[in-house]
Amino acid sequence: MAHDTAPDERVVAAVLGSGSWGTTFAAVLADAGCEVRLWGRDAEVAEQITTRRRNDKRLSGIELPAGIAATTDAAQALAGAGLVVVAIPSQVARATLEQLRPHVEPGAVAVSLMKGVELSTDRRMSEVVAEALDLPAGRVAVVSGPNLAREIAHRQPTATVVSCVDEDVARYVARACSSAYFRPYTNQDVVGVELCGAVKNVIALAVGIAQGRGFGYNTTATVITRGLVEITRLGLALGADAETFPGLAGLGDLVATCSSPLSRNHTLGKHVGQGMSLDEAVAATGGTAEGVKSCRSVLELAQSVGVEMPITAGVVAVLHEGMPVDEMARGLLSRPQKAEGLSAER
């Protein structure tokens, strides 16, 4: 097919979004041999990346590889790019991409790095990208896994999942980002991979809230394990592949996000558990904690298909409805007793 690029043909990639993950993935692509243009709205960041190979605002202390040219001119970034990587906040993605659509090359493949569910529509991010850029689903891939940006920027080894309904496109994207420290696996379960990426942020908020309240490892393990049940339950109801959930995009990403102080969702949850208001926690965390907004759309999506998600509902209640943290914990523990396992809960 058209995207079965020959090994010696250099991929030209445009990365939209110069935050920590966009900048890191641009570095991954450059290390994998791509020609990379990074687009962002901050002229100071763009100039620093191009001239000094640094993004101190989002990735302080990290030297970026050669081969990344940053710009605030979207048309310049997208010109000739066969790969368009989207790493912008999920709730503004549609409006931003619709403005950029005229500059996307015919035949380009889009890659979503975003993890969320659109508030107004309950759409997954690949659906938003496809609609906003007017692309068929077979030309939109997603990348998701245990991929904390700062660790990858330090070239620490990790694996990820590249998912697309078109297997050839998934392999094309995987080759474009494969390097000595970044190992992509492919699958075609876009629904499962994206739901894992969106809901794990909500579960990480819950873990952070619990830890901020002073609860220990037993509580953390309980929330992570039951959180995986919630993710799996929702995914299966929406037609996802059961094998995705114990894999890298599911359990792998969930463990990384719930365990690491580098996770903004985990950090923000911890601030809330320690008694900060949501506004105070957002300010103290810095950067985008996607789960804060997407927890409501995830819960709406679950309710639309009749799936119970008590941890997600608890996070929504604490962050957006004024429920005290202790009341959330009591509510989860006082739920009716039942057998463990998905089959017992359907």
N, C-alpha and C positions, 0 to 999 in steps of 0.2 A: 504494500500500500504506500501512499504518498509519504507517510511519516516513518517508514522503515529506513531511516537515514543510514547511509554508508558509514562505517566506522571512521573513515578519514575525513568525513565532511563535518566542518565545524558548525555547531549550532549557535545561532544568534538568539540570545534570550533577553527579553525586557522584563525587569522586575518592577512591579508597581507597588511602591510603599517602602520608605526608607527607615522604618522602625527597626527594632532589634531583630525580629525574625526575617523581615525582608532583606535587611543588610546581610544577615548571616547566610541566608539561602543564596544571595548573590555571590557570596564568597564560596559557597559549596559548588555552585555552577562554574565559577571561574577556575577553581581547583580541579574540576572535572574536565576542563578544556574548552568551555564555552566562551564566546565573546558576550560580555554582559553589559547591558545599560540599565542603570538603576534610576527610577523616576520617583521623585518626592516633591512635596510643596515647599520644603525648607531650603532656601538658597544657600544658607550657611553650611548646612549638612552636606548638600550636594557638592559644594566647592571643596569642603574638607576631604570628602571621600575621594574625589578625583585627584586632588593635588597632594594630599598627605596620606592617603590610604587609611583613614581613620573615620570613625563616627563616634566621637566622644560623648555626644548627647545621648546615644542609645546603647553603645557598646564601648564604654570607656576602657582604655588600656589594651585594646585589641588592634593588632596590625592586620589590615585586610590584604588579600593577595592582589598582585598586579592583574590588570585585565578587567577592572570594573570602572566604567565611566558613569558618573552620576550627573543628572540634569533635572531641572524643573520644567523642561520642555517635553511634554508627553509625545508629541509628534516625532521629535528627534529620537526619543527612547524606543518608540515602537517601529520606526522605519526599518524594514527588512527583517524584523524579528519573527522567527518561526515558532518561538515559544514565548508565551505571555504569562508571567507568573504574578498572581494577585495576592498581595500581602498587606491589605488595608483593613481598618476596623470593619467588622462584618455589618454593623448597622448603617454604615454610610456607603457600603460597596456598590449598591445598585445605582445610586445617583452619580457616583464618581465614574463608574464604568460606562454608563450611558453617554457621558460627555466624551469619553475617550474612544468610543466605538468607531468613529470615522477613521481613526488612525491605525486600527488593527489590520494587519496584512491579511488578504484573502488566503485561506488555507492554514492560518496559524492555529496552534494548539494552545488552549488556555489551561493553566494549572492553578487551582485554589489552595492556598496555604491557610485559609481562614477557618476558624472553628467556632461555629455558632449557628443559630437559626434566626432567620429574619423576623423581627417583631411583628411587622404589619401583615405578613403573609404566611408565617410558619414554614417558609421555604428553606431547604438546606442551601448551603453556600454554592454548591456546583450548579444548582438550579438557578440561583440568582445570577451567577456568571453567564450561564447559557442564555438566559433571557436578556440580560443587559447588553451582552455583546452579540446577540443574535447568532448563536452557535448551536449546532446539534450536540446532543449529549455525548456522542462519540468523539467529540473534539474538546471535551472538558475533563481533565483529570484532577484528582485530589491527592495531596501528600499529607500523611498523618502518622504519628508514632511517638515514641518517647524521645522528643526532639526539643530539649530545653536550649534556647538559642545561645546563651553564653557558653555552655559546655561545647557545643558544636563549633562556635567561633574560635574556641581554643583547640579545635581539631581533635577533640576527644571522640573515640569511636562510638558510633551508634548505628542503629538500623531504623528503617522506616517502611511504610507501605505506600506505594503508588497505585492508585485505583482508578480505573476507567472502564466503562462498559465495552469499549473497544480494546481488546487485549494488545493489539499492535501499538496503539497510542500509549498505553501504560508502559510498554517496553521501551518505546522511544523516549519518554520522559525519564524513565529509570536510568537509561544509558546516559542521558544528558546530565544527571546529577550524581552519578556513581563515582566514588573516589576511594582512596585508601582508608578514610575514616568514616565515610557515609555510605551505608549499604542498603540500597532499596530492594524490597521485595514487591512483587506485583500481584494484584487480584482484580476482579471485576465487580466486587461488592461495594459500589460507591455508597449506597444507602447505609450499610453497616459501618463502614469506615468513617463517614461523616457524622453519624450519630454518636459514635464513640468519642470523636474529637469534640463535639459540642457538649455532651453530657458530662464528660470527665471534668470539665471546668466547674460545673455545678457541684459535683461530688467533692472536688478539691476545696471549694468554698466551705462545704460542710465539715470537712476534716480540719481546715484551718480554724473554723469557729469552735469546734470541739477542743482543739489544742490550745487556742487562746483562752478558753474557759478553764484550762488546767487539766483536762482529761489526758490520759496516757495512751500507751501503745495498744492496749486491748480495744479501747474505743476507736482508735485510728483504724485498726485492722477490721473491726466490725463495720465501720462506715464504708471503707474501701470495698469489702467483700459484698455487702448488701448494695452498695452503689453499682457494682458490676452486674448484679441481678437486675437492677432497675434499667440499666443501659440495654442489657440483653433482652429483657421483656419488651421494651419499646421497639428495639430493632426487629425482633421476630414478628411483632405485630405489623410492622411496615414492610415485611418481605425480605429482610436482610438474611445473610448466610450465617448460621450458628457458629461456624468455624472462625469468623472474624473476631468474636468477642474475647476468647482467651488468647488472642494473638497480639502482635505488636501494637496495632491501632487501638485495641481494646485494653486488655490488662496491662500491657507494656506502658502505654501512655498514661493510664490511670495511676499506676504506681509512681511513675516519675513525677507527675503533676501533684499528686497528693503528698509526696514525701519531701519535695525539694523546696528550700527557702528561695530558690530562683523562680518559682512559680508565682506569678502575680495573683492568681486566684487564691492559692493557698495562703499567701501573705495577707491579702485583703481580708480573707475570712478570719485569720488570726487576730487582726486588729479589731474586727467586729466582736469576736469572742472576748477580747480584753475590755470591751465596753465603749469603743468608739462608735459614733454614728456612721451611717453609710458615707456621707459626704466627707467626714474626717478620715475614714479608712481609705477612700479613693485618693484623697490628697496625700496621705502618708505612704501609699503604695507607689504612686507614680505609674504612668503608662496605662494601657488598656487591660482591664480584667474582664474578658469577654463574658464570663459566666454571670456577671452582675445583671446584664441586660438579657442575655439569652436564657436565663433560668425561667423567665416568664413564658417565653415562646416555646421552650421545651415542655413546660407543664401544659400549655395550651395544646400542643401537638399530642401529648400523651392522653389528655382528656378527650381529644377528638376521636381517638381510636379505642377509648375505654380501657386504658392501661393505668394502673395505680403506681405512682412514684412518690412514696412518702418522704424520702430524703429531699428530693427536688422540691416538693410542696413545702417542706419545712424551711428550706433556704429562701424560697420566695416569700414566705410569711415573715421571716426575720428581716430580710433586706428591704422588703417593699410594703409590708403590712403592719409593721410595728410590734410583731410578736417578740417577747423577751427570749433570749437564748435558752434559759433554763426551761421555759415552757416547751420549746422545740424538742429538747432532749427528753423531757417527760412524755411528750406526745409520741415520740418514736418508740420509747421503751414500753409504753402502755398499750401498744397495738395488740389485737387479738393473737393468741398463740396459734401456731400452725406448723406443719411439717416444713423442713427446709427443702428447697429445690424448685426449679421453674415449673415442673409438672404439677406440683402441689398448689401452685399459686395462680394458675390460669383460670 
